[in-house]
Every structure is written in C-alpha cells, then in structure tokens.
Amino acid sequence: MFAIILRRLIYAIPIALGVSVVCFSLVYLAPGDPLQTILPADASADTIAFIKHEYGFDRPIPVQFFFWLTRVLQGDFGMSIATRRPVVDEVLGSLSNTAVLATIAVPLAFLIGYSLGVIAGCFPGGWLDKLVTGSAVMGVSLPNYWVGIVLVIIFSVEMMALPATGMGPNGSTAFSLFRWADLQYLILPAITLALVPVGILARSTRASLAEIRNQDFVTTLRAKGLGEGAIVRHMLKNAMPPVLAVMGLQFGYLMGGSILVETVFTWPGSGFVLSKAIINRDIPVLQGSILMLAMIFVATNLVVDLLQAAIDPRIRRA
Amino acid sequence: MDGTLMPQADIAPLVEIEDLTVRFTSREATVSAVNGVSFSVKPGEVLCILGESGSGKSVTLRAMMRLLPEKRTTITGRITIAGQDVLGLNARDLRALRGGLVSMIFQEPMTALDPVYTVGEQIIETLRKHRNMSREGARARALDLFELVKIPSPERRLDSYPHELSGGLRQRAMIAMALSCGPRLLLADEPTTALDATVQIQVLILLRRLQRELGMGTIFVTHDLGVASEIADRIAVMYAGRIVEEGPVADILANPRHPYTQGLMASTVHGQHRDADIQAIPGSPPDLRRMPAGCSFGPRCPTSQPRCREAFPPISHPSADRMVRCFREGEEAKASF
C-alpha cells in the first residue's frame, strides 16, 4: 500500500505542473490586456513601459513562468489588480467561506445521494427505483440558481423563516457553524448547492449497483445461504470504486463553489470571487483561485485513487 | 464429514424431482426452459445431466436451490431434497438449505467469486453463516479444506484474491467453499468447462475423489459426454427442457436408445478411425418460446414419423433402471415379442 501511495504522489507532480502552466498562460490566453484595467485610458507610453516592467511583463515568457512558479511555491501569488490586496488572502478567504458551505453541502449531498442510489439499486425496476431515478433527473436538470431563488421566495420572503443572502451579522471571519445566528444563513445555499450532486450521485450509485447485481458472484453469495443484507453488503463494496470517483469529482465542484449559487445568495465564496475576478479581468486572482482549486482537485483525486485501491485489490496491481 | 459409513437404512432418495417445469416470463415472450422433468438421486450417487446449451440443464440445477430470479420465473412441480419441500420453504429455511445441505459449484470460477474479498474470507463467511464458528475456528477449517482440495501453500492462498489465482486454483477454492459446511448434495454446473484440458482432468479427478470420500449425492451438469462418462453413475440426457433418456452410465454409453443420445455419441470423438468424419446432428434445438407440438427432437430426428409431430412420446422402460421417451422404443419392444 505504501508503494501505491508513493506512486500516486509521483503521478500527481506532472499533473500539478501542467495545471500551473495552464494557469500561468491565462495572462496570455485571456483576451484583452490586464494592464488596461489599472492604467488610465490616456496613459503615456513611458507609464505603460514602467508598469510592464514593474509586473515583469517585459521579460521572456519562460523566465516569467519560472519567477512566477518560484513565488507561487512560496505562497506569493502577487497582488490583486482590482483590490490591491495579496491574492493569497483573497483566495484563501473565499476558499474558507466556500469550505464552510461545503461542510454542510458535502455530507448532505453524499449521504442523501448515496442512500437514494442504494435504495434504488436494491430494488431495480420497482416503484422506489422509479421515484428515486425520477427525482435524481429532476435534481440534475433543474437549474440550481432557479431553485435557489424559489427557496428564497418560499423560506425567506413568504415564511420569513430563513435569511435570504449573505453570511450573517458576524461576517465571514467570525462565522461559526455552532451559532444559529450564523448557521441559518448557511441552510438555503447548502441545500441548493447539494441538489445537483445528490442527483448525480444517486444515479451513479444506482447504476453501479445495478451492474453488480447481475454478476455471477451474487448468485454464488445467494447459493452460500447468505441473507439479503449480507449480499447487499458485498454488492456495496464492489460498487464503491466508481461511486468514489463520482464523489471525488463532486467534492471538487463543491469546493470550487458555484458561481451562480453563490451569486444568488451573495455568499463570498470561491465562485463569487472567481466571477468578480473574471469581470474585473483580475488575472492574478484568477490564476491564484484556479491554481488552488485545481490543486484541490488533484488532491481529491489522489485520495479517491487511494481509497479505491484500498477497496479493490485489482486496482492495487495497476 | 464421515462419509465412509453410508447409512444403508437410508434407502429413501436424497433428491426427488417430480414434473418440474420452469418458465421465464418477460414482456416479449414466455420461455419454457424446463418442461416436466422428473428424476431422483440416491445418497452418494452421481447423476450427470447431459445436454447442449439451452437444454435446461443449468436451469434445472438452479431451480433446485431457487436461485432463479423469483419475479420473472414460474416453477411448478415438486422438488424434495432430504425430505424438505424446496419450493415450499420459507426464506430462513431456504438460506439454511443453501450452502448447508446443498451447495453449488459454478462454471466460471473467475466471475463466481467476489473479486474484492480474499478467497479465505469468502469461505470463512460461509462457515460462520452455517456453523456459528469463531473467526479463528473457521479459518483453521478453511485451511483444512484448502488442503483437502490440494491447493499448494494453502496458508498463503487463503489470503489471495480470486484474480491472483489461476483458473484451476480458483475452481479448487470454489470447491472448498462448496464443501465447507459438509453438504449432502453437491450441484455442479459445468465446473470444468472453463478450464484448460489438463486442469479439467485434475479437477474432475478431485471432484470424483471428494464425492466418494464424503459420500455426497451429486448432480453434475455437462455438455461433455467424456466428462459425464468419467464421473457419472447415471446419466440423464436432456433436450429442450425434457429428459429424453436416463439410465446407468455404462448402459447408456454401450446402448443408447434415444436418437438424440445416439446422435450425441456419433458426434463425439471416441476412438473412431481418424479418417472417419464426425457426424453432427443436423439442425438446431427448438425455439423455447414456441415449442413444437409433439416430440421436440422430431424436426432433427433421422427416424422421425408423422405421429412424432402429434404428441410427445410417453415414458417407456426398456429395462428396470432405464427410461426413454421415443415412440420407436415401444415399437421395438413389441417387435421383439
């Protein structure tokens, strides 16, 4: 197992490097000039040259990349062009806000999605299966920003039970999951955010189980005299690797925050910051956010790989 | 597991199947897989069910443990194993029967074992289910079983996953699992078909030895006449969901009465002259969704007569322990008077 961990870690290095190249290239791939946003429209050629030099835009691209990467590895993503604050603070602040959201949304999505999938997969073709599959399709198909707005109308506007937007009176730094005054702000966005992953997870769990159900070894288990409970336990373990892969992806998406959902609820998370950075053409913030999110994806995939290897011995060999 | 002393008083058959029919219903069609099969197996006896794919032999076997999908399957008739009415058992007694009184070996040991558990865990699970053993006790017993089925370095193999074993070893592990709780009846569904020829013989010899040592009644399903002649006490030849001929193995091989059995023998390599062509049976088995009226072998039978298309031939007994279902059989008996 140790060898596998090591091997997967080594595999992750070129991926991380590739991602950083893409992030760096954003400056040149993005249409328009990032300097336009900070320079006055009537700036002289001297000023432009000065600023260019200050930001290092006048050096050869590989050199720029090398300097950028060395700084990034030291945790220095530069300054936000729009707010003039360090990118690290902006990105980490927004990520932690999204993480707060995810602490509710992820368990909610995984628990409900997985359970629904297991129920549907245990009774394929039955009315429970049809109900679950139908709801899952609905969860995936309904635009979640629309669901968010509907929830706000019902619970905030009509019932006045839950707040509609923001992170509460204490702000993001003092936000606590264990204080109702804060927690109530989390409920609607978390539910809205969980909707799509619930649908996706329910469907993939069901599909994985339904495939396992038809395999020969299930007949063997039955022929051994095992009860349905023990048989389902065997099937669940077999069905787990693909489900874990889906969970990993969904976890990554949830950490990326949903631009639309966070905008509907004005939740200052990574999606919100990302959308602001796009509008302001704030390339350093974009680079920083995307790089961090990509690293979260890489790390999640690493964990998924290792969990899969722990469950399925055939993956360990590969 | 003291099969050395066969209880002589126990002359009652271990297995009695009476007029078993199995139908699979789907939206498109109803498939009559088994159409009135009756046979019995005495304790310690090996019955081979011989037939080609789709003849209903595996379905018969699975019906005996009620392993067919319940929703889509209609089973009628009687299945009695060691005095228990299998079709009438409740879920709890059925679980006790499966793996306890009766166990099954499958054709494809790669897919028949759970890939994410070690073979040892799978045997221990069975033992603990039926025997209420401790984990350590069950492991010790699993080790004994691995030695019994002649798996080399058994201690290490117990902790192997199915994909880490060769086909032959996997099937031996499967056999060890089937034998773990000392079944009185072993159902073997083409257990050697998926194996290499040399391994096939080894597994066959092992099965025959274990069957004798443990005194299990055995029903062995195969399409291979050679395998059947190797292991069987009696042979039942199945065609299109019916047993068309049954009797002691030597009798059947020496003197097949049913045209289908004769065809099977003619289409098998058994020391003919090397230049002689092997004769195939013309045509193919009937569509089980639309069974022909009359004898189901009729359309392929070289001796078919008009009446063969009208009704299925009745049972005739050429001798006390033989059964044939062919119109010709009665004829010859009459002619010999």
Contacts between the chains, C-beta under 8 A, distances in Angstrom:
chain1	res1	chain2	res2	distance
A	215	B	111	6.3
A	216	B	106	6.5
A	216	B	108	6.2
A	216	B	111	4.0
A	216	B	112	4.8
A	217	B	111	6.3
A	217	B	112	5.7
A	217	B	113	5.8
A	217	B	114	4.6
A	217	B	115	7.2
A	219	B	62	7.9
A	219	B	67	5.7
A	219	B	106	7.3
A	219	B	112	7.4
A	220	B	104	7.8
A	220	B	106	6.3
A	220	B	112	4.7
A	220	B	113	6.7
A	220	B	114	7.5
A	220	B	174	8.0
A	221	B	114	6.9
A	222	B	67	5.9
A	222	B	98	6.8
A	223	B	65	5.8
A	223	B	67	5.9
A	223	B	98	5.5
A	223	B	99	6.4
A	223	B	103	6.8
A	223	B	104	4.6
A	224	B	98	6.6
A	224	B	99	4.1
A	224	B	103	7.5
A	224	B	125	7.3
A	224	B	126	4.7
A	224	B	129	6.8
A	224	B	177	7.2
A	225	B	95	4.5
A	225	B	96	6.5
A	225	B	97	7.3
A	225	B	98	3.9
A	225	B	99	3.5
A	225	B	100	5.9
A	225	B	126	7.4
A	225	B	129	5.8
A	225	B	130	6.2
A	226	B	95	7.2
A	226	B	99	7.8
A	226	B	125	7.4
A	226	B	129	6.2
A	227	B	95	6.0
A	230	B	125	7.6
A	230	B	129	7.7
A	234	B	114	5.5
A	234	B	117	7.4
A	237	B	116	5.3
A	237	B	117	7.8
A	238	B	114	7.0
A	238	B	115	7.0
A	238	B	116	5.6
A	311	B	116	6.3
A	312	B	115	7.3
A	312	B	116	5.4
A	313	B	115	7.6
A	313	B	116	6.6
A	313	B	161	4.4
A	313	B	163	7.1
A	313	B	164	7.7
A	314	B	115	6.3
A	314	B	161	7.4
A	314	B	163	5.5
A	317	B	163	7.9
